Amino acid sequence: MEDQESQEIILKGIGGSPGICIGKAYLVDKEGVDVVKQYIVRKAFLPAEVGRFKTAVRKAGEALQRVIDKTPEELRQHVQILETHMLLLKDKMLYDRTIEVIEGEHVNAEWALKKVVSQVKPMFENMSNDYLRQRAEDITHVADRIMENLVGGEHVNIARIDKRVILVARDLSPAETSQIQLERIKGFVTNRGGHASHTSIIARTLEIPAVMGVGNATLKINNDDIIIVDGGTGTVVVHPTEQTLLATEERREQYEIRKAQMARTSHLPAKTQNGQLISVMGNIELPEEVVALLDHGGDGIGLYRTEFQYLSRPDFPSENGLFENYKDVIDVMGNRPVTIRTLDINGDKAVNYIHENQEANPALGLRAIRYCLRKPDIFQTQLRAILRAAAHGNVRILLPMISGIEEVEKAIALIDDAAESLEKQGLAYNRDIPIGIMMEVPSAVVTADILAEKADFFSIGTNDLIQYTLAVDRGNRHVAHLHQPLHPAILRLIKGVCDVAREKGIPTYMCGEMAAAPLFAPILLGLGVEELSMNPQAIPVVKSAIRSLNLAGIDTLIAEMMRLTTARAIQDFLTQHFGEAVTRLGAAGSDQ
Amino acid sequence: MKAAQTITLRIVNALGLHARSAAQLAKLAAQAKGGVWIDKNGNRADATSLLDILTLACPQGTEVTVSIDDEADMETLEQMAALIRSGFGE
């Protein structure tokens, strides 16, 4: 408010997560996040510590009462929430228990409160009822008010933000993001990072807007500045003028309406304006995720990651255990395709009973198909389970980390062995299912014409393909910004796979982050990807984007795009041609 | 110590025991001298704690038993029962 005279500044970045928000900036400096400290309180001082807690609660209550008194008639609804908060301040489960912890464990009030809240919150967060689950936020809110009085008002930190803010940072590591109370955050702006960075993924999961790769956001934005974040166009406006604010508010409302429309239309097929039908599928890891996938309108499972059954237990799962797991998923999916990726154990998901020797470079080591071919007995167990499950639905097998044709041939031989042994035992199975290759190693892409002879489909795994092609570990914050899906090399590889597949008469699918970006949908479809698979939350938006597209004449645009030389130029090109359509999505899709 | 008293009844309001209705119950229960409890399917909540009541998760149609430890709190018990029967005035 006090900065009315300040000049409006527009910063350009990369859209990390769609949506529009207006709010106050909260800068995270490089020291990152400070957390509540724990210290021991000597017995003699415990009554004083309890007193300190009681005073903090009383002050929080007085502050709340002042807010209630000041609230005008027309905001009665809001006051009811505050009155609930008043009661919560003295609720036995928070108040009495915190005092018990201070006295019983001889710890400071802040720590005791934090401990009690972390015990009570999950009781609500784990409830099946939406309404009750959201009460966890009331608890956070009340605890924050007490905490503020315990620590002293001016000492605000990231783990205890008492108002809804937009986080502005150079970069946020997964560790930092994990300490933020994400329900407090309206949006994200970071200097570095891109569409595939951890913060973007978090933002998309939470469905809050994010703009990444702004470059100098932390220099141009000050704490408490009013800023606008538009994750669809990748822009940030600092010190917006009144006109900009009004216009943005209008666009934000439009966006919310469209989002609601999208959710309602997510069960309709994803058909472009010129009549091309695309399957929009979901990636899952746990059988339980199938429900979310169907709720969001998924046409099938494009990637069923099977590692979890191996990682969640001390020994190897049995064939029957795996079969039951797969069958559970297949039964829910009915006739829709279920693409089961064979075991892809790798560096960051090291199974504790396999650690035979530590590898210096696990991403390039014995993982996925390499591991399975080395341990045919373990692979056989999974293959038998998959073939048995395939008798009950529409199953495909997807082989990960293929780098050459020999691996495909060996895997197919083992699948045949599995089928033969099932036949001998007289168990129900189905060998007549599509076997596909995950295109994630550059050598596989380059030899796609050779691989196509043995494959029924290709599925491009963009996360690893980008990592291996650009030699970038996106978990490494120093190079994460180089993880660029739109790098000309990546687009050439995708085009290569699609061209070969078309020539050989097999379909090309895509799973991975890239498939979930609505802005990328036109070029992916234009290049010839027939099926996109993504995290279930992204399905409605992508379906909506596809419905709003007219791909007549896309070949010319793709030819033009393929001549561009940098990821940034390609990003701008896409924004220019499709940004408007994608931000406006739903409008075109819903009126038919 | 006098004998405990209980009343069993159904939640009739559409929203069930949500924050506002639970708060009204907790306020009433706070007036009691002895313990006041709400039971649902063998789970017991302290009726003076709004949070504890919410953790019972009682949608419309749930059968709950309200009980008091001390007969002297009979009036509180009856007020709470009346409030539940009235659907919390929704």
Interface residues (C-beta under 8 A of the other chain):
Chain A: Q80 I81 E83 T84 L87 L88 D91 K92 M93 L94 V120 M123 F124 M127 S128 N129 Y131 L132 R135 D138 I139
Chain B: L15 H18 A19 R20 A23 A26 K27 D46 T48 S49 L50 L51 D52 L54 T55 A57 P59
